Amino acid sequence: MRTKHVLMLTLCICCLSGCYNDDKLWDAVNDVQYIEGLKDWQKIVDSNIEALHTLVNVTGCVVETTPIVLGGETIGHTIWIANRTPVTIYKGKDDAMPMISLTQSGDKKWYWTLNGKLIKDVQGNPVCANGHAAGEYVPKPQLKAGVNMTVDTENTPIDKKAFYMSIDDGKSWTTVPRPDKGNGYAPFARVIDKESSVEILMNDEAGSVLELLKELKAKVIFETNENGNIEIKNSAHLTIAYRTENVDDDSWLLFEGTNGLSVLDNNDGTVTLVLDEMKLVNSDLIVTVIRQDEVLSKIKYAIEFLTVLTDLQSEYYITEPQVLESVGGKVHATIKGIFPALWFDTNAIVTITPFMKWNGGVVKGRPIGFQGEMVEGDNQRISFLRGGNFTIKTGFEYIPEMAKSELYLEVLIQKGKEESCQLMKIADGVILYS
């Protein structure tokens, strides 16, 4: 809006003074646009010089880099440095305007440049941008357009269309040339954000690269499965090792568990995970890295409890009587068994069916169901941590073929869509009593 007002004012002045002339009118318009452009240029130049001076002398690490996008084009970057005000650096435009930038020499120091050439002091020495002796103050160069100058330089009238530079905090100014057309005034070519550093590629002929190290996040790393979870298989406690990255001696680790999971720090690079309650859903291990009451990082690992339902062993079962008997035409048996601790999956259903088997024949008894703690239903519920005891009473109508028979258990295990079946001999028979 301000530009439009100035343009209208210029037109009015020219018309009222009777100086209407196409050439003069367009010269006036172009001057206004030129001046407005120089004001934008000045802001960018001032910001870039300050940013370059900060970045080349910074001692802290980069925390984050954020691109500045305008109209789909990246025009600059904001660089966040630990414990400092963020620094913003702009690419500028591809135009024939003076440019102050940096170049790195063979001594690994950084020096100021103007239009790609070293800036030198009155003694002819290049002006260094970093690496000064402790406490030594070296002013950074200043660059201004004549239209933005407010003081005379060496009592010489200011040329509004000229450019001036000072290397002594503005005490004296000298005119500087524009670069060749197309060199631009961007102090850098591009910014590359890497995993451990940020690289700023300068616009100098040497292809200098200003590398800023990133502040690496403190990490505590456990071995995980393909889902990124810590696995616990058939166990109520598990001792596992961990390793650390970017954790210094001044930091300490806090291990916490959720939903019935307790975590014991063994102070030897391992922790022990202990299930205090039967709450295997959404249990997490949370590790916090702390330095001087400051939380450096907090990492959460989900715990994936896996119960591998291995075959049950015959020693878990007792049959009374051990040799089956037929009394009054009936064969009765009492089967007492256990599900061992840490065997019965919380989401499993187990159906046990006793059956008599002989050469050429089979007869099944009544099936009995059991279920894990997360399953809805009316079957006997079995604890994962403690296991459980059960008793099955069964009976069969006696036929002579059973004289040489065996008592088996069919153990059907269902977990979701998975299903397995185990057959287990637990007794012989049958002694016939009248």
Beta strands, then each sheet from edge to edge (+ up, - down):
strand 1: 62-70
strand 2: 73-81
strand 3: 87-90
strand 4: 100-104
strand 5: 110-114
strand 6: 117-118
strand 7: 142-145
strand 8: 163-166
strand 9: 174-176
strand 10: 188-193
strand 11: 197-202
strand 12: 209-213
strand 13: 219-222
strand 14: 230-233
strand 15: 237-245
strand 16: 251-257
strand 17: 261-265
strand 18: 270-275
strand 19: 284-291
strand 20: 294-306
strand 21: 317-327
strand 22: 330-339
strand 23: 348-358
strand 24: 361-364
strand 25: 368-371
strand 26: 380-381
strand 27: 388-397
strand 28: 405-415
strand 29: 418-433
sheet 1: 1+ 2- 3+
sheet 2: 4+ 5- 6+
sheet 3: 7+ 8- 9+
sheet 4: 10+ 11- 12+
sheet 5: 13+ 15- 18+ 17-
sheet 6: 14+ 20+ 19- 16+
sheet 7: 24+ 23- 28+ 29- 21- 22+ 27-
sheet 8: 24+ 23- 25+ 26+
end
